[in-house]
Amino acid sequence: MKDKSEKEKQLRALAATFGSPGNLFLTGFEKLTVQQDFELRKSVRKAGGRYQVIKNTLAERAAAGTPAEKVFQNLTGMNSLASTEGDPVALAKALTGYAKANPTFSFKAGVVEGRVIDVGQITLLATMPSRDELLAKILYLIQATAARLVSALGGVGRNLAVVLDQAVKETRFAG
């Protein structure tokens, strides 16, 4: 059993996690084997997140006064927390993929950029393209627009040159 100073240290660490502008996913798990837990932690780390099992009363105390307060009130059962300071879509995809393979793992709620989201919104978040994919699409759209503009501007000069060349050949400028 942990002594009071360890519990206080854990409470401060959780409060810092809840108070940061990061992204949190409250999950439930039951009857996970050691191998399944290892795979879950590996997929969360690969997505740039952290995973930890939390004590319900400790989490409720740590969440007091933070945007995550509503999520961590009156917790029951075995709960865990997946969090990231980075891309919430990548973490949601990793957790959703794991939940499909392991039905004993479930989502309860989440906090994304200070907003509380429910299970349906987590599923929608997991279907979105990642941040890198969105940036690549935006860059493509900007580049494609610029390429079309350059092509259009080049076309005007090219067409003018063709018209002048044709006029010279037909001796329209002879006067």
C-alpha positions in Angstrom: 0.0 0.0 0.0 1.2 3.5 -0.8 2.0 5.9 1.9 0.5 9.4 2.0 3.5 11.2 0.3 3.3 8.8 -2.7 -0.4 9.4 -3.0 0.1 13.2 -2.9 2.8 13.0 -5.5 0.5 10.9 -7.7 -2.3 13.4 -7.1 -0.1 16.3 -8.2 1.0 14.5 -11.3 -2.6 13.7 -12.3 -3.7 17.3 -11.6 -0.9 18.5 -13.8 -2.1 16.2 -16.6 -5.7 17.3 -16.2 -4.8 21.0 -16.0 -2.6 20.9 -19.2 -4.1 21.7 -22.6 -3.6 18.2 -23.7 -6.0 15.5 -24.8 -7.4 12.8 -22.5 -9.4 9.7 -23.1 -11.0 7.9 -20.1 -11.2 4.2 -20.8 -12.5 1.1 -19.1 -10.9 -2.2 -19.1 -11.6 -5.5 -17.5 -9.9 -8.9 -17.7 -7.0 -7.8 -19.9 -4.1 -10.2 -19.9 -0.6 -9.0 -19.4 0.1 -9.5 -23.1 -3.0 -7.5 -24.1 -2.0 -4.7 -21.7 1.5 -4.7 -23.2 0.1 -4.4 -26.7 -2.2 -1.5 -25.6 0.7 0.4 -24.0 2.8 -0.2 -27.1 0.2 1.2 -29.5 -0.4 4.2 -27.2 3.3 5.0 -27.1 3.5 4.6 -30.9 0.7 7.2 -31.2 2.7 9.6 -29.0 0.6 9.2 -25.9 0.8 8.0 -22.3 -1.3 5.3 -20.7 -1.9 4.7 -17.0 -4.4 2.9 -14.8 -6.0 5.4 -12.4 -7.7 5.1 -9.0 -11.2 6.5 -9.2 -11.1 8.7 -6.1 -7.7 10.0 -6.8 -8.7 11.0 -10.4 -11.8 12.7 -9.1 -9.8 14.8 -6.6 -7.1 15.6 -9.2 -9.7 16.7 -11.8 -11.4 19.2 -9.5 -11.3 22.6 -11.0 -10.1 21.5 -14.4 -11.9 21.1 -17.7 -11.8 17.3 -17.1 -13.8 17.6 -13.9 -17.1 16.5 -15.5 -15.5 13.4 -17.0 -14.0 12.1 -13.7 -16.9 12.5 -11.4 -18.5 9.4 -9.9 -16.2 6.9 -11.6 -16.9 3.2 -11.1 -15.2 0.1 -12.2 -11.6 -0.3 -13.5 -10.5 2.9 -15.3 -7.5 4.0 -17.2 -6.3 7.2 -18.8 -4.7 7.7 -22.2 -3.3 11.2 -22.8 -1.3 13.1 -25.3 0.0 16.6 -25.8 0.2 15.9 -29.6 -2.3 14.7 -32.2 -5.5 13.5 -30.5 -6.6 11.8 -33.8 -3.6 9.5 -33.8 -4.3 8.4 -30.2 -8.0 8.0 -30.8 -7.2 5.8 -33.9 -4.8 3.7 -31.8 -7.3 3.2 -29.0 -10.2 2.5 -31.4 -8.2 -0.1 -33.3 -7.3 -1.7 -30.0 -10.9 -1.6 -28.8 -12.1 -3.4 -31.9 -9.6 -6.2 -31.3 -10.3 -6.4 -27.6 -14.0 -6.0 -26.6 -13.2 -5.8 -22.9 -11.6 -2.4 -23.6 -14.0 0.5 -23.9 -14.2 4.3 -24.1 -16.0 6.2 -21.5 -15.3 9.9 -22.3 -12.6 12.3 -23.3 -11.3 15.8 -23.2 -9.9 17.2 -26.4 -8.4 20.7 -26.3 -10.4 21.6 -23.2 -13.8 20.3 -24.5 -15.5 17.2 -23.1 -16.4 14.7 -25.7 -18.5 11.5 -25.5 -17.9 8.1 -27.0 -19.6 8.9 -30.3 -17.4 11.9 -30.8 -14.3 9.8 -30.0 -15.3 7.4 -32.7 -15.8 10.3 -35.2 -12.4 11.7 -34.1 -10.8 8.3 -34.9 -12.2 8.4 -38.4 -10.7 11.8 -39.2 -7.4 12.1 -41.1 -4.4 12.7 -39.0 -2.8 16.1 -38.5 0.0 15.3 -41.0 -2.5 14.1 -43.6 -4.5 17.3 -43.2 -1.4 19.5 -43.5 -0.4 17.5 -46.6 -3.8 18.1 -48.2 -3.7 21.8 -47.4 -0.2 22.1 -48.9 -1.4 20.3 -52.0 -4.3 22.7 -52.4 -2.1 25.7 -52.0 0.5 24.3 -54.4 -2.2 23.3 -57.0 -3.7 26.8 -57.0 -0.3 28.4 -57.4 0.5 26.0 -60.3 -2.8 26.8 -62.1 -2.1 30.5 -61.6 1.4 30.3 -63.1 0.0 28.2 -66.0 -2.7 30.7 -66.7 -0.3 33.6 -66.6 2.1 31.7 -68.8 -0.7 30.9 -71.2 -1.6 34.6 -71.8 2.0 35.3 -72.8 2.2 32.2 -75.0 -1.1 33.0 -76.7 0.1 36.6 -77.4 3.4 35.3 -78.9 1.4 32.9 -81.1 -0.9 35.7 -82.4 2.0 38.0 -83.1 4.0 35.3 -84.8 1.0 34.4 -87.0 0.5 38.1 -87.9 4.1 38.5 -88.9 3.9 35.4 -91.1 0.8 36.6 -92.8 2.5 40.0 -93.2 -0.3 41.9 -91.5 2.2 44.4 -90.1 3.6 45.3 -93.5 2.5 48.7 -94.1 
